[in-house]
Amino acid sequence: MYSLQRIIVSLVVFFSFSAAFCDNPFLIKGGPGEAGMGSVCIMHSGFWSSFSNQALLALNDSWSAGFNYQSRFNIQELGTTTAAAVFPAGNSSVGLIFSHFGYSEFRRSMTGAACGLQLTESIAAGLQIDYFFENFSADYDSYHSVTFEAGLFFRPSERVSAAIHVFNPVPASLRNTMMPSTLRAGAGIQLGSTIFAGAEAEMSTGEKLILKSGLEYGVSENLWLRGGFSSEFTSFSFGLGYMLRWLRIDLSFVTHERLGISSAASLVFKIK
């Protein structure tokens, strides 16, 4: 039998989860560096953004490993822990990622294996296979599902970049779960040597179009400031990143018009 406290906590988590994830809850959003820019990430090279658009893995030239924790609205049951590693190999790179969301009454874990390949000097492509495991409690069945995601990256000029990414592009007739599909497209521009600005559009199955914009300013060689906006929940975000030799530290804060602020922090270790 459930105690009253467990029932209340489960209801709070369920409704908070529904309100916080009106986009695709299965889609990995990247790390604090991306969140601080309004989740504009599929055309902006970085460790975590490489798992938002696997084509960006081809631009990675360092052996890297990272750990990320996201606290949504300071509710422990809505926390997400993510770990990943990237291994470069010539004009391609391989990536592995694991993410865990939830608590004892509802857990979702995801494991992915990705590869990005440089096709030409200005075009890269990537693919990732994802495995999801969901467990609601001892009284309910567990769910397993496998899907894939893929992306393209274009650099039409030295300062302009564009990308497109698709998640779970599987026809509804072939699905054994209700996992949504998502299509994202975006473009960015490097303004001088210190400012990057980008915009992105995202559409998921059964949801409204989400528009996002973000800005990153390099204060120095080792310090970055970020800001962004998303039309979903009229959300503003800001963050910062600092590089200390082989360690990169990123922080972000994202507002929600009804539920408050989500924060995230990550550590990324790079070995040339």
C-alpha positions as CSV (number, residue, x, y, z in Angstrom):
1,M,0.0,0.0,0.0
2,Y,1.1,3.5,-0.8
3,S,1.4,6.0,2.0
4,L,-0.2,9.3,1.7
5,Q,3.2,11.0,1.4
6,R,4.2,8.8,-1.5
7,I,1.0,9.4,-3.3
8,I,1.3,13.2,-2.9
9,V,5.0,13.2,-4.0
10,S,4.1,11.0,-7.0
11,L,1.3,13.4,-8.1
12,V,3.5,16.5,-7.7
13,V,6.2,14.8,-9.8
14,F,3.7,13.8,-12.4
15,F,2.1,17.2,-12.9
16,S,5.5,19.0,-12.7
17,F,6.9,16.6,-15.2
18,S,4.0,17.2,-17.6
19,A,4.3,21.0,-17.2
20,A,8.1,21.0,-17.6
21,F,8.3,18.8,-20.6
22,C,5.7,19.9,-23.2
23,D,8.5,19.3,-25.7
24,N,9.9,15.8,-26.3
25,P,10.9,14.5,-22.8
26,F,13.1,11.7,-24.4
27,L,15.3,14.2,-26.3
28,I,18.6,15.0,-24.6
29,K,18.9,18.8,-24.3
30,G,22.6,19.1,-23.9
31,G,24.6,20.6,-21.0
32,P,24.6,24.0,-19.2
33,G,26.5,25.7,-22.0
34,E,23.6,24.9,-24.3
35,A,20.9,25.6,-21.7
36,G,22.4,29.0,-21.0
37,M,21.9,29.9,-24.6
38,G,18.2,29.0,-24.7
39,S,19.1,25.4,-25.8
40,V,20.4,26.7,-29.1
41,C,22.9,24.0,-29.8
42,I,22.6,21.9,-33.0
43,M,24.9,24.2,-35.0
44,H,27.3,25.3,-32.2
45,S,30.2,22.9,-31.7
46,G,30.7,21.7,-28.1
47,F,31.0,18.6,-26.0
48,W,27.3,18.3,-25.0
49,S,25.9,19.8,-28.2
50,S,27.6,16.9,-30.0
51,F,24.9,14.7,-28.5
52,S,22.2,17.2,-29.6
53,N,23.5,16.9,-33.2
54,Q,25.8,14.0,-33.7
55,A,27.3,15.6,-36.8
56,L,29.2,18.0,-34.5
57,L,31.2,15.0,-33.2
58,A,33.2,15.2,-36.4
59,L,34.5,18.6,-35.3
60,N,35.8,17.2,-32.0
61,D,39.6,16.7,-31.9
62,S,40.0,15.9,-28.2
63,W,39.5,12.8,-26.0
64,S,36.8,14.1,-23.6
65,A,34.6,13.0,-20.8
66,G,31.9,14.9,-19.0
67,F,29.4,14.8,-16.2
68,N,26.3,17.0,-15.9
69,Y,23.5,17.4,-13.3
70,Q,20.3,19.4,-14.0
71,S,18.0,20.3,-11.1
72,R,14.5,21.3,-12.4
73,F,12.8,23.8,-10.1
74,N,14.8,22.5,-7.1
75,I,12.7,19.3,-7.0
76,Q,14.9,16.3,-6.3
77,E,12.6,13.9,-8.1
78,L,13.0,15.9,-11.4
79,G,16.8,15.8,-11.4
80,T,18.7,14.4,-14.4
81,T,22.3,13.1,-14.3
82,T,24.2,12.6,-17.5
83,A,27.6,11.2,-18.3
84,A,29.3,11.0,-21.7
85,A,32.6,10.4,-23.5
86,V,34.0,11.3,-26.9
87,F,36.8,9.6,-28.8
88,P,38.2,11.2,-31.9
89,A,39.5,9.0,-34.8
90,G,40.7,10.9,-37.9
91,N,37.9,12.7,-39.7
92,S,35.3,11.2,-37.4
93,S,34.6,10.7,-33.7
94,V,32.7,8.2,-31.6
95,G,30.6,9.2,-28.6
96,L,28.9,7.3,-25.7
97,I,26.3,8.8,-23.4
98,F,24.2,7.7,-20.4
99,S,21.4,9.7,-18.8
100,H,19.2,9.0,-15.8
101,F,16.0,10.9,-14.8
102,G,13.6,10.4,-11.9
103,Y,13.4,8.6,-8.5
104,S,12.2,5.3,-7.0
105,E,8.6,5.5,-8.3
106,F,9.5,6.7,-11.8
107,R,12.8,6.3,-13.5
108,R,13.9,6.8,-17.1
109,S,17.4,5.8,-18.2
110,M,18.9,6.3,-21.7
111,T,22.1,4.9,-23.2
112,G,23.3,6.0,-26.6
113,A,26.2,5.3,-29.0
114,A,27.0,8.0,-31.7
115,C,29.3,8.6,-34.6
116,G,30.0,11.8,-36.5
117,L,31.8,11.9,-39.9
118,Q,33.3,14.8,-41.8
119,L,31.9,14.3,-45.4
120,T,33.5,17.4,-47.0
121,E,35.3,20.5,-45.8
122,S,32.0,22.2,-45.0
123,I,29.6,19.3,-44.4
124,A,29.4,16.7,-41.6
125,A,26.8,14.0,-40.7
126,G,26.1,12.0,-37.6
127,L,24.0,9.1,-36.3
128,Q,23.1,7.9,-32.8
129,I,21.4,4.7,-31.6
130,D,19.4,5.1,-28.4
131,Y,18.1,2.6,-25.9
132,F,15.5,3.7,-23.3
133,F,14.4,1.9,-20.1
134,E,11.5,3.1,-18.1
135,N,10.3,1.8,-14.7
136,F,7.2,3.3,-13.0
137,S,7.2,1.2,-9.8
138,A,7.2,-2.4,-8.6
139,D,3.4,-2.5,-9.4
140,Y,3.8,-1.7,-13.1
141,D,5.6,-3.1,-16.0
142,S,8.9,-1.8,-17.2
143,Y,9.3,-0.5,-20.8
144,H,12.2,-0.8,-23.2
145,S,12.5,0.9,-26.5
146,V,15.2,1.5,-29.2
147,T,15.3,4.3,-31.7
148,F,17.8,6.5,-33.5
149,E,18.5,10.1,-34.3
150,A,20.6,11.8,-37.0
151,G,21.9,15.2,-37.9
152,L,23.6,17.3,-40.6
153,F,26.0,20.2,-40.1
154,F,26.8,22.8,-42.8
155,R,29.3,25.6,-42.9
156,P,28.4,27.7,-46.0
157,S,31.1,30.3,-45.0
158,E,33.8,30.7,-42.4
159,R,31.5,32.5,-39.9
160,V,28.1,31.0,-40.7
161,S,26.9,27.6,-39.7
162,A,23.6,25.7,-40.1
163,A,22.2,22.4,-39.0
164,I,19.2,20.0,-39.1
165,H,18.5,17.2,-36.6
166,V,15.8,14.6,-36.4
167,F,14.9,12.3,-33.4
168,N,12.9,9.1,-33.7
169,P,11.9,9.5,-37.3
170,V,9.9,6.2,-37.2
171,P,6.4,6.0,-38.8
172,A,3.7,5.7,-36.2
173,S,2.5,2.4,-37.6
174,L,5.9,0.8,-36.7
175,R,6.2,2.2,-33.2
176,N,5.6,0.0,-30.1
177,T,5.7,3.1,-27.8
178,M,4.3,6.6,-27.7
179,M,7.7,8.1,-28.0
180,P,7.4,11.5,-30.0
181,S,9.4,12.5,-33.0
182,T,11.3,15.8,-33.1
183,L,12.7,17.9,-35.9
184,R,15.1,20.8,-35.3
185,A,16.7,23.3,-37.6
186,G,18.9,26.2,-36.9
187,A,21.6,28.6,-38.0
188,G,24.3,30.7,-36.3
189,I,26.9,33.3,-37.0
190,Q,30.2,34.2,-35.5
191,L,30.4,38.0,-35.0
192,G,34.0,38.9,-34.7
193,S,36.2,36.7,-32.6
194,T,34.1,36.9,-29.3
195,I,30.4,36.7,-30.1
196,F,28.3,33.8,-31.4
197,A,24.6,34.3,-32.1
198,G,22.2,31.6,-33.1
199,A,18.5,30.7,-33.6
200,E,16.7,27.4,-33.7
201,A,13.2,26.0,-34.4
202,E,11.9,22.8,-32.9
203,M,8.8,20.8,-33.6
204,S,7.7,17.6,-31.8
205,T,4.8,15.3,-32.4
206,G,1.5,16.8,-31.2
207,E,3.2,20.0,-29.8
208,K,3.5,23.6,-30.9
209,L,6.5,25.0,-32.8
210,I,9.2,26.2,-30.3
211,L,11.5,29.1,-31.4
212,K,14.8,29.7,-29.6
213,S,17.6,32.2,-29.7
214,G,20.9,32.5,-27.9
215,L,24.1,34.4,-27.6
216,E,27.6,33.6,-26.3
217,Y,30.2,36.2,-25.5
218,G,33.8,35.3,-25.0
219,V,35.0,37.7,-22.2
220,S,38.5,36.2,-22.5
221,E,40.2,33.0,-23.8
222,N,38.9,31.1,-20.7
223,L,35.6,32.8,-19.8
224,W,32.2,32.8,-21.6
225,L,28.9,34.5,-20.8
226,R,25.7,33.3,-22.3
227,G,22.0,34.3,-22.6
228,G,19.0,33.0,-24.4
229,F,15.2,32.9,-24.9
230,S,12.7,30.2,-25.8
231,S,9.1,30.7,-26.8
232,E,8.2,27.6,-24.8
233,F,6.9,28.9,-21.4
234,T,8.4,32.3,-22.3
235,S,11.7,31.1,-20.9
236,F,14.8,33.2,-20.4
237,S,18.2,31.7,-19.6
238,F,21.7,32.7,-18.8
239,G,24.9,31.0,-17.9
240,L,28.7,31.1,-17.9
241,G,31.6,28.8,-18.7
242,Y,35.2,28.7,-17.6
243,M,38.2,26.7,-18.9
244,L,40.9,25.8,-16.5
245,R,43.6,24.0,-18.4
246,W,42.0,20.6,-19.2
247,L,38.8,21.2,-17.2
248,R,35.8,23.1,-18.4
249,I,33.1,24.2,-15.9
250,D,29.7,25.3,-17.1
251,L,26.7,26.7,-15.2
252,S,23.2,27.7,-16.4
253,F,19.9,29.0,-15.0
254,V,16.6,28.7,-16.9
255,T,13.4,30.4,-15.9
256,H,9.9,29.0,-16.3
257,E,6.8,31.3,-16.2
258,R,5.0,29.1,-13.6
259,L,7.4,26.7,-12.0
260,G,10.5,28.8,-11.2
261,I,14.2,28.3,-12.1
262,S,16.1,25.2,-13.3
263,S,19.8,25.1,-12.8
264,A,22.5,22.9,-14.2
265,A,26.3,22.3,-13.8
266,S,28.8,20.2,-15.7
267,L,32.4,19.3,-15.7
268,V,34.1,18.3,-19.0
269,F,37.6,16.9,-19.0
270,K,39.6,17.2,-22.2
271,I,42.8,15.5,-23.2
272,K,44.5,16.4,-26.5
